[in-house]
Amino acid sequence: MSATTRALQLRQLLDEDAALQLLRADHAAAVAALLAEHLGGDERRLGADELYERLDADLEQLRAIGFELKGSARGYVAQWRTSGFVVRRPSEDSRGETLELSSQALLALRFLDDVAIPKQSATESRLDSLARQLRQLAIDTDPQSQRRLRRLEHERERLDREIEAIRAGKDAPLVGERATERVRDLIAQAAAVPDDFARVRAELEALNAVLREKIVESDSSQKAVLDDIFRGVDLIGESDAGRTFRAFTALVVDPALGGAFEDDVDQVLDRDFARELTAGQRRLLRHFIATLKERTAELQDVATVFARGLRRYVQSQDYQRDRVLRRLIQEALQHALPAAEVAKPYQRIGVDLALTGVALTSVGAIRPHDPAEFDATAQVALNETGVADLEALRELARLTEIDFDELVGNVNDVLASRSEASVGDVLSQFPATQGLASVVGLLSLAALNGVVDDAVEDLAWTGADGVARGASVVRHRFVGRVA
């Protein structure tokens, strides 16, 4: 790549990348500090009104010490949203909206943290980790089975020597600065893991937009469009972010691996060298698995909404309307090209089009609304309405969604008289009222809140059609109440 080509690419990157724009923004120090304080810590998402209130208080303090920040919190957030620093999403708990950092803003803040607190470029723990990974890679990729066998035998001999040294009392545990250095290296890697979820979500949203665009632009049949949709879902799993997400999910869903991780964290934090860690670093390790579970569930919900929305968009035939609109716009543009040679854009053609937006006028031209002008003189007719059947509404909901509230209650009722119970134990006391959906719901709850064994358990239930069914699955056990 020539210097000219690279310069052009870097200039485009500087103009378009939100992370670099944040670093070059006016009052970048204040902007980065505000974003990191309110959206880059333990709270990654805030309601808009709450964020405005917090930012206004901080802006007053920053102005008092010399920062020339003349705008309001609402105005600055609008600028940040336009620049791609923050992402606005509808709130799930209220009618408002929430704000969170974009993946590019997280990248910029991580870069500033690395510059402010530089890490040693060559530490013993990092070199040791690199050497171990390189050795394992050399073993795993060696095409010669005999060489792989010799390498594994050498590795076994090294482990045998370490075991003998420990038995003879000649091996001391890792303590002091070396242990602190190693745990800090681990914390630095763990701190970057949750930020990857923002990148995965951004890729999901980008893929959603691309697939909708393909649906509108494609002239193929509806079946081919649906194939594109499902192929798009597979593309997520095959991307770098998708593979990382699968690794996160495997760690979160596997109770044995997650439990072992939490046990190791407890043991490490009980060591003397862990006293050198800050409260934030200790909290990051202790809540690492919980954070991954929360982010994993959130991304699973996003992927579900994404797939349902695309399927509904195709099945409802809404894409046909958008195709017609796109075709009309393209035809208008085609007619506009020859017209542009003989008519200027500002030339009057005798046709007036009403704008869809609100025209800006003087405040004095605004006429206040007078409710008396719209007073209804006619008597309003009252129509008696019927009473909705609550049971009918509940049954309709159960036909489309798994009743997790019922399943959680069943599990907790069974655990009230025993310390643990398998999915089969729950089904034996509480039949699957939703058929296979109830069985799938119990297995999902056990995977997230229980323990998965190597043993096989036979499950039996009656389907919604009244036919008895059964299946053999890996045994899932509940070992505590399900919240």
N, C-alpha and C positions, 0 to 999 in steps of 0.2 A: 504494500500500500504506500503510495507516494505521500509526501508531506502535504501536497495540495488537497488530495482526496481526504486525508485525515483531518485537515483543517476545516474543510467544508462539513464533514460529518460532525465534528465537535461543535462548530458554530450552530448547526441545527439542533444538536443536543442541548446546548446552552439556552437556546431560544424556547425549546419545547418541554424540557424536563422540569417537572414541578419541584423536585428536590434541589436542583441547582438554582432555580428561581427563588426558593426560600432562602438559600444561603446568600443570594445577591439582593434580596429585598431591602427596601428602605427600613431602617431600624430593625435589621435582621436579628440583632441580639435580643431586643425586646420581644419580637415576634416568636423567636425560638423558645425563649424563656416562658412566655405565656402558654404556648402550646404544650411544652413539656410539662409544665406545672399542673395544668388542668386536664389534659387529655393523654399525657404520655406516662402516667404513673399507674397506680393500682386501678384508678377509674379511667377506662378507655373510652367511655361514651357518656355524654351528659345531655340532659334536656336543654333545649335552646335557651329558655328563660333563665334557668339556673346558671348556664355558662355566661350569659350576658351580665348577670348580676355579679358574678365573681370577677369577670374581666373589668367591669367598670371600677370595682374597688382597687384592683391592681393598677389600672391605668392612672388613677388619681395618685397613687404612691410613686409611680414612675415619673409622672410629670413633676412631682415635688422634688425629685432629685436631679432634674435637668433634661429628661427625655421630652422631645417635642412631639408629643402624640396628641394631635388636635381632634381626632375623630372619636366617635363613641364605639362601645363594644359591638353594637349591632352593625355599624358600618364596617368595622375592621373584619368581622366574621364574614360579611358579605364579600369583601375583597378576597379573603382567604379561600372562600368557597369557589369563587371564580378562578382563582389561580391554581386550584387543585390541592391546596394544603389540607383542607378539611372536607369531609363528605357529610351531606345531609340525608337523613333517612327518616321515614315516618316512625313515630313511637309506637311500641306495641302495647303500652300501658295507658296511653291517653291519646287525645286528638292532636297533640302537638307533634314536634319533630325533635330528633336527637342529632347531635353532631359528634363526629369522631375523626381522628387523624386518618389521612389517606396513607397508602403504602409508601408513596414517595416522601411524604413528610416524615414518616417514621424512619426512613432511610437517612434523611438529612439530619435528624436529631441524633441518630446513632452515630453518624460521622462526627458530629460536634462533640459527643461524649468521648469518642476515641481520641480526638485531638486534645480535648481538655485534660483527659487522664490517659496519657499514652501508655500502652502496654509494652512490656519488654519484648523485643523482637525475637529473642532466642532464650527461652527458659527451659530448664531441665524437663519439666512436665510436658511442655509442648513438643520438645524434641523426642522425648520418650514415646509420647503418643504417636508422633509421626513415624518413628521407627517401627513401632508395633503394627500400625496399620499398613505400612509398606511391606513388612515381612509377611503379614497375613495375605496381602494382595499378591505377592510373589508366589505364595503357596497355592492360593486358589486359582491363579491363572496359568500355572505351569502346565504345558501340554504333556510333559513326560511324567507318567505316574510314578516311576521309580524315584525321580527327583523329589516329587511331592512327598513320597513316603519317607525319604531320607530327611527332608526338612522337618516333617512332623515328628520323626524319631528324635532329632536333635532338640526340638522343642520339648518333647516329653522328658528327655534327659535333663534339660535345664530345670523343668518343674520338679523333677525328682531331687535334684541337688538343693533346690530351695526348701522342699519338704524336709529333707534330712537336716538342713541347717536349722530350721525351726524346731525340729524335735531335739536337736542337740543344744538348743538355747544359744546358738551363734548368730541368730538373725534378729535384728531389732526392728520394731515397727517404724513407719515413717512418721516423724514428728517435726515440730518447729517450723522454720521458714520454708522448708521443702514441702511440707504438707500444706501450709497456708498458700503457697504459690500454686500448688496443684488444684486446690479447691477453688481458688479464684479463677483459674483458667476454666474450670467447669462452669462456674457461675456466669462467666462472660459468654460461654456458648449457650447456656440455658436462657440468658436474658434476651438473646436474639430469636429464640424459637417462637414465642407467642406473636412476634411481629410478622412472621411469615403468614399467619392467618389472614392478615389484612391484604397481603398480596394475592392469596388464593381467592378471597372474596372479590377482589378487583378483577381477576381473570374470569371468574364466574359471570360477573356483570358484563364484561366486555364480550364474552362468548355469547351471552344472551342477546346482546344487541346485534352481533354479527349474524346469528342464526335468524333473527327476525328480519334482518335486511335480506338475507338469502331467500327467505320465504316470499317476501314481496317481489324480489327481482326474478325469481325462478318462474318459468312457465310450465314446469313439469306437473305431473298429477299430484294429488294430495298424498298418495302413498309414498312417492319419492320425497316429498317434503317431510313427512314423518320420519322416513329413514334418515334424512339429514339431521333431524332433531336428535334422534337416538345416537347417531354417530357423533354428534357434537358432545353429548354427555360422555361418551367414551373418550373423546379428545381431552376432556378435563382430567380424567384419570391417567392418561398417558403423558400429560405435560409434567414439567419439573415440579410445579406447585402441587399437582395432583399426586405425584409419587410421594412428596413430602407429607401431604395430608394423609395418605394411606398409612405412612409410618407413624404419624401422630395417632391415628385412629387405632392402629394395632396396639400401641402402648396403652391407650386409654381403655379400650374395650377388654383387653386381656387382664383379668383380675389378678392372676398370679404375678405377671410382670409388673403391674402397677403396685401391688402390695410389696413386692421385693424392693422396688424403687423407693417407696416411702420408708420401709425399714432401713434401707441403706442411708437415706437422708437423716433419719433420727440418730443413727449410730455416728455419722460424721459430725453432726451438730453437737453431740455430747462430748466430743474430743476436746482436749485443752486448746489445740491450735484454732478451733472454730471461734474462740473468743475474740480473735482478731477481726472477724467479719463484722460488717455493719448490720444494723437492724434490718435495713432494706434487703441486704444480701441473704440474710437468714430467712426473711419472710418469703423471698423469691423461691428459695429451695423448698420450703415447707409447703407452699401453695402451688408448686409447679404442676402437679398432677391435676389438682382441682381446676387450675386455669385452663389446662389442656382440655379437660372434660367440658368446661363451659364453652370454649371456643369451638370444639368439635361439634357439640350439639347445635350451636348457632349456624355453623357452616352446613350441617346436614339439613337444617330447616331451610336455609337459603337455596340449596340445591333442589330440595323438594318443591319449593315455590317456583323456582325457575323451570323445572320440568313440567309442572302442572300448568303454569301460565302459557308455555309454548304449545302444549297439547290442546289447551282450551282455545288458544288463538287460532289453531288450524281447524279444530272440529267445529267451532262456531261460525266458520266461514268469514270471520272478520278480515282475514288477509285478502279476500277477494275485493272488498271495498278499497283497501289500501292499494291494491294493484291497479284498480281503475283510476284512482287519484294519481298514482305515479305515472300511468300512461298519459293522462291528460296533461300533466305538467311537462312531460317530455315532448308531447306534440306542441304545446305552447312555446317551448324553447326552440323547437325546430322552426316554427313559423317566425320566431323573433329574430333568428339569425339573418335571413334575407332582409327583414324590415330594418335591421340595424344599419344597413348600408345606405338607406335613403332617409331615415328618420332618427333624430337625436333622442336620447333617453328622456330629456326634459321637454320635448315637443308636445304641445297639446293636440290630442286626437279626438276630442269631443266626447270622451267617455269618462264618467266619474265612478270610482270604486270606493265604497265605504271601508275605512280601515277597521281591523278587528281590535286594535288597541285604543286607549283613551288619549285623545289629543291634549297636549299641554297648553293651558290657558292661564290667564291672570286669576288670582284668588278673588278679585272683585267681580269676576264674571260668573262666579259660582252662585247658583240660586238655591237657598236652603230648602230642604224638603219640608213640606207642610202636610202632615198627616190628614188634616181636615179636607184637603182636596181629593183625597181618595176614600172619604167616608162612604160606606155602603148604606144606601137608603132602603134597599129592599130587605125584607125579612129573610134571615138566613134559615134555610131548611135543615132540619136535623134528621140524620139518617141513623137508625139504630144499627149498631154493629153486634155481631155475634161474639161469643167467647171462644177463644182458641182452646183446643183440646191439648193440654199439656202432655198427656201420655202419647198422643199422636206425634207431637213435635219431638219428644224424646226418642221415639222409635225411629223417626226419620233420621235423626242425628246418628243413632247407633248403626244404621245401614251404611253410612258413609265413612265413619271414623271408629277407631278402636276405643272402647270405653276404658281408658286407663284408670279412671277414678274407681270403677268397680273392681278392677284387677288389683289395684293397690290395697283396697279394703279387704279383699279376699286373702291376699298374702299376709297382711298384718293380723287378720283374724286367726289364721292357721298358726302363725308364730306366737300368738298369745299363750298357747298351751305347750309349745315346744321351743327349743333353742334354734333349730334350723329346719328347713323343709325344701324339698325339691319341687320342680314344676309339676311332676306327677302327683306329689302329695297334695298340692293345691287343687289340681284337677279332680282328685278323688273326693274332695270335700265340697268343692264348688264347681259344678259342671260349666263347660264352655258355652256360655249363653250366646256368644257370637260365632260359634263354630271355630274354624281355623283361625279367624282373626284374634280370638281370645288366646289361643295357643301361642301365636306369634307375639302377641303383646306380653305374655308371661315370660317367654324366652328373652325378649328385648329387655324387660325389667331386670331379669336375673343377670344378663350379661353386663349391665351397667351398675347394678347394686349388689351382686352376689358373687359366687365363685363357680367357675366352670371346671368340672372334673374330666378325667380321661375315660371314666366309665360310661357305659351306654345305658340309657333309660328308655323303656317303652311307654309311650303316651297313648291314651285312648280318649276319644271325645265323640260327641254326636254333632254332625254338621247342621247347618241351617235348614237343609232339606230333610232332616230326620234320619239320615243314614249314618250308621256307626263307622268311625274311621280310626286309624291308628298310625303311629310313626315311631321309629327308633332314632333318638337324637343323643348327642353328648349330654350327660347329666348336668343340669344347671341347678344350683342350690342357693337359696336365700339364707343368709346367716345373721340377719338383723332386720329390723323394721325398715320398710321402704317409705321414704318421705314423699 
